[in-house]
Amino acid sequence: MILIADSGTTKTDWRMVSPDRPPTSILTKGMNPYFQTEDELGQALTDELLPVLPDSDIEAVYFYGAGCAFDKIEVMQRVIRRHISAPTVEVNTDLLAAARALCGHGAGIACILGTGSNSCFYDGVSIVKNVSPLGYILGDEGGGATLGRQLVSDLLKDMLPASLKESFLTRYDLTVPQIIDRVYRQPFPNRFLASFTPFIAEHIQEPEVYTLVFNGFTAFLCRNVMKYDCQRYPVSFVGSIAFYFREVLTAAAEATGIRIGTILQSPGDGLVEYYSKEL
């Protein structure tokens, strides 16, 4: 059996794959070595994953995650090896997961639109060009945290209808000081801001909300995707924001002359297919 993990800031999707049974999925909390200590990461495995793993030999673990870059790759490898006995443990970025799920062994432009955003040109083996996403403060255009940040900012500055502001504050039972505290003093402000995307989806017919999302996607395409050869290659997307707002994303792509390929909610199925030949 092999384990394939796609870990974002919010959740981790584990796929158990073996040649003699259909793939199965386990959902646990997000694991990000950029924000969490080794002890916290290990505790997440101990509490949520290990109790539900079947009693089978694990030949390999392929972990793709947000925050898994540079020295954090070694951190995540140490944590996994400490808790899971497997001859092979590979840790890579969530962007490579998106590229392999969307493009398989072919070349293409792959993008993530989830809590954050990212993009790359993938040659069928590895990522050969990447415009840095810069995070939700300096970048992450079109991602859930950035859309949520823009929504909250516009609401609190009375840039959106008063009825929308009242509906938002009532639904989430928040005051302005509480919002400030959650964003500037509490951990995972990006998760907090991204949690408002269901509200955005429910009010997408409001012209101001539609424009907010459309402008966010347009900024992502212009500031990131157009740095690649998008006249030659279609642009594919993975992530909940791309999936649930695909009509707005398609409109933004048409407005910028970009051809969309595949849109997936998550890379899990694509990664299972990518590794199926190794079983």
VOPA-877484 format. One line per 8 residues: number of its first residue (from 0); their letters; for each residue x, y, z of N, C-alpha, C. Coordinates in Angstrom, 1 decimal. Last residue first. Layout:
NUM) A) X/Y/Z/X/Y/Z/X/Y/Z; ... .
END
This chain:
278) LEKSYYEV) 2.1/0.8/-8.9/1.6/-0.3/-8.0/1.9/-1.7/-8.6; 2.8/2.8/-10.6/3.8/2.3/-9.8/3.4/1.1/-8.9; 0.5/3.6/-11.9/1.5/2.8/-12.7/2.6/2.2/-11.8; -0.6/5.4/-10.1/-1.2/4.0/-10.3/-0.3/3.1/-11.1; 0.1/7.9/-9.8/1.0/6.9/-9.1/0.5/5.5/-9.4; -1.8/9.3/-11.2/-0.4/9.6/-11.5/0.4/8.4/-11.0; -4.2/8.6/-9.9/-4.0/8.1/-11.3/-2.5/8.3/-11.7; -3.8/9.9/-7.5/-3.9/8.5/-7.5/-3.7/7.9/-8.9 .
270) LGDGPSQL) -3.8/12.5/-8.5/-2.5/12.0/-7.9/-2.6/10.4/-7.8; -6.4/12.8/-9.2/-5.4/13.0/-10.2/-4.0/12.4/-9.7; -7.7/12.6/-6.8/-8.0/11.6/-7.8/-6.9/11.6/-8.9; -6.6/15.0/-5.4/-6.5/13.6/-4.9/-6.7/12.5/-6.0; -6.7/17.7/-5.8/-5.8/16.9/-6.7/-5.8/15.4/-6.4; -10.0/19.1/-6.0/-8.9/18.7/-5.3/-8.0/17.8/-6.1; -11.6/20.1/-8.1/-11.8/20.6/-6.7/-10.6/20.3/-5.8; -10.3/21.2/-11.2/-10.6/20.1/-10.2/-10.8/20.8/-8.8 .
262) ITGIRIGT) -10.5/22.0/-14.5/-10.7/22.6/-13.2/-11.1/21.5/-12.2; -8.5/22.1/-17.4/-9.2/21.4/-16.4/-9.4/22.2/-15.2; -8.1/24.9/-19.2/-8.1/23.5/-19.4/-9.0/22.8/-18.4; -8.8/28.1/-20.7/-8.8/27.2/-19.5/-8.9/25.7/-19.9; -7.0/30.6/-22.1/-7.7/29.4/-22.4/-7.6/28.4/-21.2; -7.3/34.1/-21.9/-6.6/32.9/-21.4/-7.5/31.7/-21.6; -8.1/36.7/-22.3/-7.6/35.9/-23.4/-6.9/34.7/-23.1; -9.3/38.1/-20.3/-7.9/38.2/-20.4/-7.3/37.4/-21.5 .
254) AEAAATLV) -12.0/37.3/-20.5/-11.7/38.7/-20.6/-10.2/39.0/-20.8; -11.7/34.5/-20.0/-12.1/35.0/-21.4/-11.8/36.5/-21.5; -11.0/34.6/-17.3/-10.1/34.1/-18.3/-10.4/34.5/-19.7; -13.4/35.7/-16.2/-12.1/36.4/-16.1/-11.1/36.0/-17.1; -15.1/33.6/-16.8/-15.4/34.9/-17.4/-14.1/35.8/-17.3; -14.0/31.5/-15.3/-14.1/31.4/-16.8/-14.3/32.7/-17.4; -14.4/32.5/-12.7/-13.1/32.3/-13.2/-13.0/32.2/-14.7; -17.2/32.5/-12.6/-16.5/33.8/-12.6/-15.1/33.6/-13.1 .
246) ERFYFAIS) -17.5/29.7/-12.8/-18.1/30.5/-13.8/-17.5/31.9/-13.8; -16.1/28.7/-10.6/-15.6/28.4/-11.9/-16.2/29.3/-13.0; -16.2/28.7/-7.8/-16.4/30.0/-8.5/-16.0/29.9/-10.0; -15.7/26.1/-7.1/-17.0/26.7/-6.8/-17.3/28.0/-7.4; -13.0/25.7/-8.2/-14.1/24.8/-8.5/-15.5/25.5/-8.3; -11.4/27.8/-7.1/-11.5/27.6/-8.6/-12.7/26.8/-8.9; -11.7/27.2/-4.4/-12.2/28.5/-4.9/-12.3/28.4/-6.5; -10.7/24.6/-4.1/-12.1/24.8/-3.9/-12.6/26.1/-4.4 .
238) GVFSVPYR) -8.5/23.4/-6.7/-8.8/24.1/-5.5/-10.2/24.4/-5.3; -6.8/23.8/-9.8/-7.2/22.9/-8.7/-7.5/23.7/-7.5; -6.7/24.4/-13.3/-6.8/24.8/-11.9/-7.2/23.7/-11.0; -4.8/25.2/-16.3/-5.7/24.3/-15.5/-5.6/24.7/-14.0; -4.5/26.6/-19.4/-4.3/26.8/-18.0/-5.3/26.0/-17.2; -2.9/25.5/-22.4/-4.1/25.8/-21.6/-3.7/25.9/-20.1; -0.1/27.0/-24.1/-0.6/25.9/-23.3/-1.9/26.4/-22.6; 0.3/29.2/-25.8/0.6/27.8/-26.3/-0.1/26.7/-25.5 .
230) QCDYKMVN) -0.4/31.3/-24.3/-0.9/31.3/-25.7/-0.7/29.9/-26.3; 0.9/31.2/-22.0/-0.4/30.8/-22.0/-1.1/30.9/-23.3; 3.7/30.9/-20.9/3.3/30.8/-22.3/1.9/30.3/-22.4; 3.6/33.1/-18.0/3.9/31.9/-18.7/3.4/31.9/-20.1; 2.6/35.4/-17.0/4.0/35.3/-17.0/4.5/34.0/-17.7; -0.1/35.1/-16.7/0.4/35.7/-18.0/1.9/35.8/-18.1; -0.4/34.2/-14.1/-0.5/33.3/-15.2/0.1/33.8/-16.5; 0.2/36.7/-12.5/0.9/35.4/-12.3/0.8/34.6/-13.6 .
222) RCLFATFG) -1.2/38.9/-13.0/0.0/39.1/-12.2/0.8/37.8/-12.1; -3.5/38.1/-14.5/-2.6/39.1/-15.0/-1.2/39.1/-14.3; -4.7/36.2/-12.8/-4.3/35.8/-14.1/-3.3/36.8/-14.7; -5.1/37.7/-10.4/-4.3/36.4/-10.4/-3.8/36.1/-11.8; -6.8/39.7/-11.4/-5.4/40.1/-10.8/-4.5/38.8/-10.8; -9.0/38.2/-12.0/-8.3/38.9/-13.1/-6.9/39.3/-12.6; -9.8/37.3/-9.5/-9.3/36.3/-10.5/-8.5/37.0/-11.6; -10.5/39.8/-8.4/-9.5/39.0/-7.7/-8.9/38.0/-8.7 .
214) NFVLTYVE) -12.5/40.7/-10.1/-11.3/41.4/-10.0/-10.1/40.6/-9.4; -14.4/38.7/-9.4/-13.9/38.8/-10.8/-12.6/39.6/-10.8; -14.9/39.3/-6.7/-14.3/38.0/-7.1/-13.7/38.1/-8.5; -15.9/41.9/-7.0/-14.8/41.6/-6.0/-14.1/40.3/-6.5; -18.1/41.5/-8.7/-17.0/42.3/-9.1/-15.7/42.1/-8.3; -19.8/40.1/-7.0/-19.3/39.5/-8.2/-18.1/40.2/-8.7; -20.3/42.1/-5.1/-19.6/40.8/-4.7/-19.0/40.1/-5.9; -21.7/44.0/-6.6/-20.4/44.3/-5.9/-19.6/43.1/-5.5 .
206) PEQIHEAI) -24.0/42.5/-7.5/-23.0/43.1/-8.4/-21.6/43.4/-7.8; -24.9/39.5/-6.1/-24.8/40.9/-5.8/-23.7/41.5/-6.7; -24.5/36.9/-6.6/-25.3/37.6/-7.5/-25.4/39.1/-7.2; -23.0/35.9/-4.5/-22.3/36.2/-5.7/-23.1/36.9/-6.7; -23.7/35.2/-2.0/-24.1/36.5/-2.4/-23.4/36.9/-3.7; -22.6/32.7/-1.5/-24.0/32.9/-1.4/-24.5/34.2/-1.9; -19.9/33.2/-1.8/-20.6/32.4/-2.8/-22.1/32.6/-2.7; -19.4/34.7/0.5/-19.2/35.3/-0.9/-19.9/34.5/-1.9 .
198) FPTFSALF) -19.9/32.8/2.4/-20.7/34.0/2.4/-20.6/34.7/1.0; -17.7/31.0/1.8/-19.1/30.6/1.6/-20.1/31.8/1.6; -15.5/32.7/2.5/-15.8/32.5/1.1/-17.2/31.8/0.9; -14.7/33.0/5.1/-15.8/33.8/4.7/-16.2/33.6/3.2; -12.5/31.6/5.6/-13.7/31.0/6.1/-14.9/31.8/5.7; -10.3/33.1/5.0/-10.8/32.2/3.9/-12.2/31.6/4.3; -9.8/34.4/7.4/-10.3/35.2/6.3/-10.9/34.3/5.2; -8.9/32.1/8.9/-10.1/32.9/9.4/-10.7/33.7/8.2 .
190) RNPFPQRY) -6.7/31.3/7.5/-7.8/30.4/7.6/-9.1/31.2/8.0; -5.1/33.6/7.9/-5.5/33.2/6.6/-6.7/32.3/6.6; -4.5/33.6/10.6/-5.5/34.6/10.1/-5.9/34.3/8.7; -3.2/31.6/12.4/-3.9/31.3/11.2/-4.9/32.3/10.8; -3.5/33.0/15.8/-2.9/32.2/14.8/-3.8/31.9/13.6; -4.3/36.5/16.5/-4.5/35.1/16.7/-3.8/34.3/15.6; -3.8/39.2/15.8/-3.2/38.6/17.1/-3.3/37.1/17.2; -4.9/40.0/13.5/-3.6/40.6/13.8/-3.0/39.9/15.0 .
182) VRDIIQPV) -7.4/38.7/13.1/-6.5/38.9/12.0/-5.1/39.2/12.4; -8.6/38.7/15.6/-8.4/37.4/14.9/-7.4/37.6/13.7; -8.7/41.4/16.2/-8.0/40.5/17.0/-7.7/39.2/16.3; -10.4/42.4/14.2/-9.0/42.9/14.3/-8.2/41.9/15.1; -12.7/41.0/14.9/-12.1/40.8/13.6/-10.7/41.2/13.7; -13.2/42.2/17.4/-13.0/40.8/17.3/-12.3/40.4/16.0; -13.7/44.9/16.7/-12.5/44.5/17.5/-12.2/43.0/17.5; -16.2/44.5/15.2/-14.9/45.0/14.6/-13.7/44.6/15.4 .
174) TLDYRTLF) -17.7/41.3/16.0/-17.6/42.8/16.1/-16.3/43.2/15.5; -19.8/38.7/14.8/-18.5/39.3/15.0/-18.6/40.8/15.2; -21.6/36.6/13.9/-21.6/37.1/15.3/-20.2/37.7/15.7; -22.0/35.8/11.3/-20.7/35.4/12.0/-20.6/35.8/13.4; -24.5/37.0/10.8/-24.2/35.6/10.5/-23.0/35.1/11.3; -24.1/39.7/11.5/-25.1/38.9/12.2/-24.8/37.4/12.0; -22.2/40.5/9.7/-21.9/40.6/11.1/-22.9/39.8/11.9; -23.6/40.0/7.2/-22.3/39.4/7.5/-22.1/39.4/9.0 .
166) SEKLSAPL) -25.9/41.6/7.4/-26.1/40.2/7.2/-24.8/39.5/7.6; -24.7/44.2/7.5/-25.5/43.7/8.6/-25.7/42.2/8.5; -23.5/44.2/4.9/-22.7/44.3/6.1/-23.4/43.8/7.3; -25.7/44.1/3.3/-24.8/43.0/3.2/-23.9/43.0/4.5; -27.0/46.5/3.9/-27.7/45.2/4.2/-26.7/44.1/4.2; -25.2/48.4/2.9/-25.3/48.3/4.3/-26.0/47.0/4.7; -23.1/47.4/0.1/-24.4/47.7/0.7/-24.5/47.5/2.2; -19.6/48.3/0.5/-20.6/47.4/0.0/-21.9/47.8/0.7 .
158) MDKLLDSV) -17.9/50.0/1.8/-17.8/50.0/0.3/-18.9/49.1/-0.3; -17.5/50.4/4.5/-18.8/50.8/3.9/-18.7/51.0/2.4; -15.3/49.3/5.6/-15.1/50.6/5.1/-16.4/51.1/4.4; -16.2/46.8/6.2/-16.0/47.6/7.3/-15.7/49.1/6.9; -16.5/45.7/3.5/-17.6/45.8/4.4/-17.4/46.8/5.5; -13.8/45.8/2.6/-14.9/46.6/1.9/-16.1/46.8/2.8; -12.6/44.0/4.4/-12.1/45.4/4.3/-13.2/46.3/3.7; -14.0/41.7/3.9/-14.1/42.3/5.2/-13.7/43.7/5.2 .
150) LQRGLTAG) -13.2/41.3/1.2/-14.6/41.4/1.6/-14.8/42.1/2.9; -10.5/41.0/1.3/-11.1/42.1/0.6/-12.5/42.4/1.0; -10.3/38.7/2.9/-9.7/39.9/3.4/-10.3/41.2/2.7; -11.4/36.9/1.1/-12.0/37.1/2.4/-11.5/38.4/3.0; -9.6/36.9/-1.0/-11.0/37.3/-1.2/-11.7/37.7/0.1; -7.4/36.0/0.5/-7.3/37.3/-0.1/-8.7/37.8/-0.4; -8.2/33.4/1.2/-7.9/34.4/2.2/-7.9/35.8/1.7; -8.7/32.2/-1.4/-9.8/32.4/-0.4/-9.5/33.5/0.6 .
142) GGEDGLIY) -7.1/33.9/-4.2/-7.2/32.9/-3.2/-8.3/33.2/-2.1; -6.7/36.2/-5.8/-7.7/35.2/-6.1/-7.9/34.1/-5.1; -3.3/36.5/-5.0/-4.4/37.0/-5.6/-5.4/35.9/-6.0; -1.1/36.2/-3.3/-2.2/35.2/-3.2/-3.4/35.7/-3.9; 0.5/38.9/-1.8/0.0/38.3/-3.1/-1.2/37.4/-2.9; 1.1/40.0/0.6/1.7/40.6/-0.5/1.2/40.0/-1.9; -0.7/38.5/2.2/-0.5/39.9/2.5/0.1/40.6/1.3; -0.8/35.8/1.5/-2.0/36.6/1.3/-1.9/38.0/1.7 .
134) GLPSVNKV) 2.2/35.0/-0.6/1.3/34.9/0.6/0.2/35.9/0.5; 3.8/34.9/-2.9/4.1/35.9/-1.9/3.1/35.9/-0.7; 4.0/33.3/-5.2/2.7/33.8/-4.8/2.7/34.9/-3.7; 6.4/33.7/-7.8/6.2/33.5/-6.3/4.8/34.1/-5.9; 6.0/31.8/-10.6/5.9/33.2/-10.1/5.5/33.1/-8.6; 8.1/29.3/-11.8/7.1/29.6/-10.8/7.1/31.1/-10.4; 9.1/26.7/-13.9/9.0/28.2/-13.7/7.8/28.4/-12.7; 9.3/24.0/-13.7/10.4/24.7/-14.3/10.3/26.2/-14.2 .
126) ISVGDYFC) 8.5/21.2/-11.9/8.2/22.6/-12.1/9.4/23.3/-12.6; 8.8/18.1/-13.7/9.0/19.0/-12.6/8.6/20.4/-12.9; 7.6/16.6/-15.8/8.4/15.9/-14.8/8.5/16.8/-13.5; 6.1/18.2/-17.3/5.7/16.8/-17.4/6.5/16.0/-16.4; 6.8/20.8/-16.8/7.3/20.2/-18.1/6.9/18.8/-18.3; 4.9/23.5/-15.8/5.3/22.1/-15.5/5.6/21.4/-16.8; 4.7/26.7/-14.5/4.8/25.9/-15.7/5.5/24.6/-15.4; 2.3/27.7/-11.9/3.6/27.2/-12.4/3.5/26.8/-13.8 .
118) SNSGTGLI) 0.9/29.2/-8.9/0.9/28.9/-10.3/2.3/28.4/-10.8; -1.4/29.9/-6.2/-0.1/29.7/-6.8/-0.2/29.2/-8.2; -3.1/31.0/-3.3/-3.1/30.8/-4.7/-1.6/30.6/-5.1; -5.0/29.8/-0.4/-4.0/30.7/-1.1/-4.1/30.4/-2.6; -7.3/28.2/-0.3/-7.1/29.2/0.7/-6.1/30.2/0.2; -7.1/28.0/-3.8/-7.8/27.5/-2.6/-7.7/28.6/-1.5; -6.1/27.5/-6.7/-6.9/28.6/-6.1/-7.7/28.0/-5.0; -3.2/26.8/-8.5/-4.0/26.5/-7.3/-4.8/27.7/-6.9 .
110) CAIGAGHG) -2.4/25.7/-11.8/-2.6/26.7/-10.8/-3.4/26.2/-9.6; -0.2/25.0/-14.5/-1.1/24.5/-13.4/-1.2/25.5/-12.3; 0.4/24.5/-17.8/0.3/25.5/-16.8/-0.7/25.1/-15.7; 2.3/21.6/-19.1/1.1/22.5/-19.0/1.3/23.6/-17.9; 3.2/18.4/-20.4/3.5/19.8/-20.0/2.2/20.6/-19.9; 2.4/15.2/-18.8/2.5/16.1/-19.9/2.8/17.5/-19.4; 1.8/13.4/-16.9/3.1/13.4/-17.4/3.3/14.3/-18.6; -0.6/15.4/-15.3/0.0/14.0/-15.4/1.4/14.0/-15.8 .
102) CLARAAAL) -1.8/17.8/-15.0/-1.1/17.6/-16.2/-0.6/16.1/-16.4; -3.1/17.7/-12.5/-3.8/18.3/-13.6/-3.2/17.9/-14.9; -1.4/16.3/-10.8/-2.8/15.9/-10.8/-3.5/16.5/-12.1; 1.0/17.6/-11.1/0.9/16.2/-11.5/-0.6/15.7/-11.6; 0.2/20.2/-10.2/0.7/20.0/-11.6/0.6/18.6/-12.0; -0.5/19.7/-7.5/-1.5/20.3/-8.5/-1.0/20.0/-9.9; 1.9/18.8/-6.5/0.7/18.0/-6.5/-0.3/18.4/-7.5; 3.4/21.1/-6.8/3.8/19.9/-7.6/2.6/18.9/-7.6 .
94) LDTNVEVT) 2.1/22.7/-4.9/2.1/23.1/-6.3/2.4/21.9/-7.2; 2.7/21.6/-2.5/1.4/21.4/-3.0/1.2/21.8/-4.4; 6.0/20.1/-2.7/5.1/21.2/-2.5/3.7/20.8/-3.0; 6.9/17.0/-1.1/7.0/18.0/-2.1/6.0/19.1/-1.9; 8.5/14.2/0.2/7.8/15.4/0.5/8.0/16.4/-0.5; 8.6/10.7/0.5/8.9/11.9/-0.3/8.0/13.0/0.1; 9.8/7.8/1.7/9.1/9.0/2.1/9.5/10.2/1.3; 10.0/4.4/1.6/10.1/5.6/0.8/9.2/6.7/1.4 .
86) PASIHRRI) 9.6/2.4/3.6/10.9/2.5/3.0/11.1/3.8/2.2; 7.9/3.3/6.6/7.8/3.1/5.1/9.2/3.3/4.5; 6.2/3.8/9.4/7.3/3.0/8.9/7.1/2.7/7.4; 5.5/6.9/10.8/5.1/5.9/9.8/6.3/5.1/9.3; 6.7/8.5/12.6/5.4/8.0/13.0/4.9/6.9/12.0; 9.1/9.4/11.7/9.1/9.1/13.1/7.8/8.4/13.5; 8.6/10.0/9.1/9.4/8.8/9.3/9.3/8.4/10.8; 7.2/12.4/9.5/6.5/11.3/8.9/7.3/10.0/9.2 .
78) VRQMVEIK) 9.2/14.1/10.6/7.9/13.8/11.3/7.2/12.6/10.8; 11.1/14.2/8.5/11.4/13.6/9.9/10.2/13.3/10.6; 9.6/15.4/6.5/10.1/14.0/6.3/10.5/13.4/7.6; 9.2/17.9/7.5/8.1/17.1/7.3/8.5/15.6/7.1; 11.9/18.8/7.6/11.1/18.8/8.8/9.9/17.8/8.6; 12.6/18.8/4.9/13.3/17.9/5.8/12.5/17.7/7.1; 10.9/20.8/4.0/10.8/19.5/3.4/11.4/18.5/4.4; 11.9/23.1/5.2/10.7/22.5/5.7/10.3/21.1/5.2 .
70) DFACGAGY) 14.0/24.1/3.7/14.3/23.2/4.9/13.1/22.6/5.5; 12.1/24.2/0.7/13.4/24.4/1.3/13.6/23.5/2.6; 8.6/23.5/1.6/9.7/24.0/0.6/10.9/24.2/1.4; 5.7/23.2/2.4/6.7/22.2/2.2/7.7/22.6/1.1; 3.6/25.0/2.5/4.7/25.2/3.4/5.8/24.2/3.3; 1.3/22.5/1.6/1.5/23.9/1.7/2.6/24.1/2.7; 2.5/19.3/0.4/1.8/20.2/1.3/2.2/21.6/1.2; 2.4/15.9/-0.2/2.5/17.2/-0.9/1.8/18.2/0.0 .
62) FYVAEIDS) 4.0/12.8/0.3/3.3/13.9/1.0/3.5/15.2/0.2; 3.9/9.6/-0.1/4.1/10.8/-0.9/3.3/11.9/-0.4; 5.3/6.8/1.2/4.4/7.9/1.6/4.8/9.1/0.7; 5.3/3.2/0.6/5.8/4.6/0.3/4.7/5.6/0.8; 4.4/0.9/1.7/5.6/0.9/0.9/6.2/2.3/0.7; 3.1/-0.4/4.6/3.1/0.9/3.8/4.5/0.9/3.1; 1.3/-3.2/5.4/2.6/-2.6/5.2/2.5/-1.4/4.2; -1.7/-2.7/7.4/-1.0/-3.2/6.2/0.4/-2.5/6.1 .
54) DPLVPLLE) -4.1/-2.3/9.0/-2.9/-3.0/9.4/-2.3/-3.6/8.2; -5.2/1.1/8.1/-5.3/-0.4/8.2/-4.0/-1.0/8.6; -5.5/4.0/10.2/-4.8/3.3/9.1/-5.0/1.8/9.2; -6.7/5.3/12.2/-7.6/4.8/11.2/-6.9/4.1/10.0; -4.7/6.2/14.0/-5.8/5.3/14.5/-6.7/4.7/13.4; -3.1/7.9/12.3/-2.6/6.5/12.7/-3.8/5.6/13.2; -4.6/10.4/12.0/-4.3/9.4/10.9/-4.0/8.0/11.4; -5.1/11.7/14.5/-6.1/11.7/13.4/-5.8/10.6/12.4 .
46) DTLAQGLE) -3.0/11.6/16.5/-4.4/11.7/16.9/-5.4/11.4/15.7; -0.6/11.3/15.0/-0.9/10.4/16.1/-2.4/10.4/16.4; -0.6/13.5/13.3/-0.6/12.2/12.8/-1.1/11.2/13.8; -0.7/15.6/15.2/-1.8/15.5/14.3/-1.8/14.1/13.6; 1.7/15.2/16.5/0.5/15.0/17.3/-0.7/14.8/16.3; 3.5/16.0/14.5/3.5/14.6/14.9/2.2/14.3/15.7; 2.9/18.7/14.5/2.7/17.9/13.3/2.6/16.4/13.6; 3.7/19.4/17.0/2.3/19.7/16.6/2.0/18.8/15.4 .
38) DETQFYPN) 6.5/18.8/16.9/5.6/18.2/17.9/4.1/18.3/17.5; 7.3/20.6/14.9/7.4/19.2/14.7/6.5/18.4/15.6; 4.9/23.4/14.7/6.2/22.7/15.1/6.2/21.2/14.8; 3.5/25.2/11.9/3.4/24.2/13.1/4.8/23.6/13.4; 4.0/26.8/9.7/3.3/27.4/10.9/3.2/26.5/12.1; 5.4/25.2/8.0/5.8/26.7/8.1/5.2/27.3/9.4; 4.3/22.8/7.9/5.5/22.9/8.7/6.0/24.3/8.8; 1.0/22.1/8.1/1.9/23.0/7.5/3.1/23.3/8.3 .
30) MGKTLIST) -1.8/20.3/7.7/-0.5/20.1/8.3/0.5/21.0/7.5; -5.3/20.3/8.4/-4.2/20.7/7.6/-2.9/20.6/8.4; -6.9/17.3/9.7/-6.6/18.7/9.7/-5.4/19.0/8.8; -7.9/14.7/7.4/-7.4/15.2/8.7/-7.2/16.7/8.6; -9.6/12.1/5.7/-9.5/13.6/5.9/-9.0/13.9/7.3; -8.9/9.5/3.6/-9.0/9.9/5.0/-8.8/11.4/5.1; -10.1/7.2/1.1/-9.7/8.6/1.5/-9.9/8.8/3.0; -9.0/4.5/-1.0/-9.9/5.1/0.0/-9.3/6.4/0.5 .
22) PPRDPSVM) -9.1/2.7/-4.1/-8.5/3.7/-3.2/-9.5/4.2/-2.2; -10.0/-0.8/-4.1/-10.2/0.6/-4.5/-9.5/1.6/-3.6; -7.4/-3.3/-4.0/-8.7/-2.8/-3.5/-8.8/-1.3/-4.0; -4.9/-4.3/-4.8/-6.0/-5.3/-4.7/-7.3/-4.7/-4.1; -2.9/-2.3/-4.9/-3.3/-3.0/-6.1/-4.6/-3.9/-6.0; -3.8/0.7/-3.0/-3.1/-0.7/-3.1/-3.7/-1.4/-4.3; -3.7/3.7/-1.3/-3.8/3.0/-2.6/-3.1/1.7/-2.6; -5.2/6.2/0.4/-4.6/4.9/0.6/-4.8/4.1/-0.7 .
14) RWDTKTTG) -4.8/9.6/0.7/-5.4/8.5/-0.2/-4.6/7.2/0.1; -5.7/12.3/2.7/-4.9/11.2/2.6/-5.6/10.1/1.7; -5.9/15.6/2.8/-6.6/14.5/2.1/-5.6/13.4/1.9; -6.0/18.0/5.3/-5.1/17.1/4.6/-6.0/15.9/4.0; -7.0/21.5/5.5/-7.2/20.0/5.7/-6.2/19.3/4.9; -6.0/24.2/5.5/-7.2/23.8/6.2/-7.3/22.3/6.5; -3.7/24.4/4.0/-3.7/25.1/5.3/-4.9/24.6/6.2; -3.3/21.1/2.6/-3.4/22.5/2.6/-3.4/23.1/4.0 .
6) SDAILIM) -1.9/18.2/1.4/-2.2/19.0/2.6/-2.2/20.4/2.3; -2.4/15.1/0.2/-2.4/16.5/-0.3/-2.9/17.4/0.9; -0.7/12.1/0.2/-1.3/13.1/1.0/-1.2/14.4/0.3; -0.8/8.7/-0.2/-0.6/9.9/-0.9/-1.4/11.0/-0.1; 0.7/5.6/0.6/-0.1/6.7/1.1/0.2/8.0/0.3; 0.4/2.3/-0.7/1.1/3.6/-0.6/0.1/4.6/-0.1; 0.8/-1.2/0.0/0.0/0.0/0.0/0.9/1.2/0.0 .
END
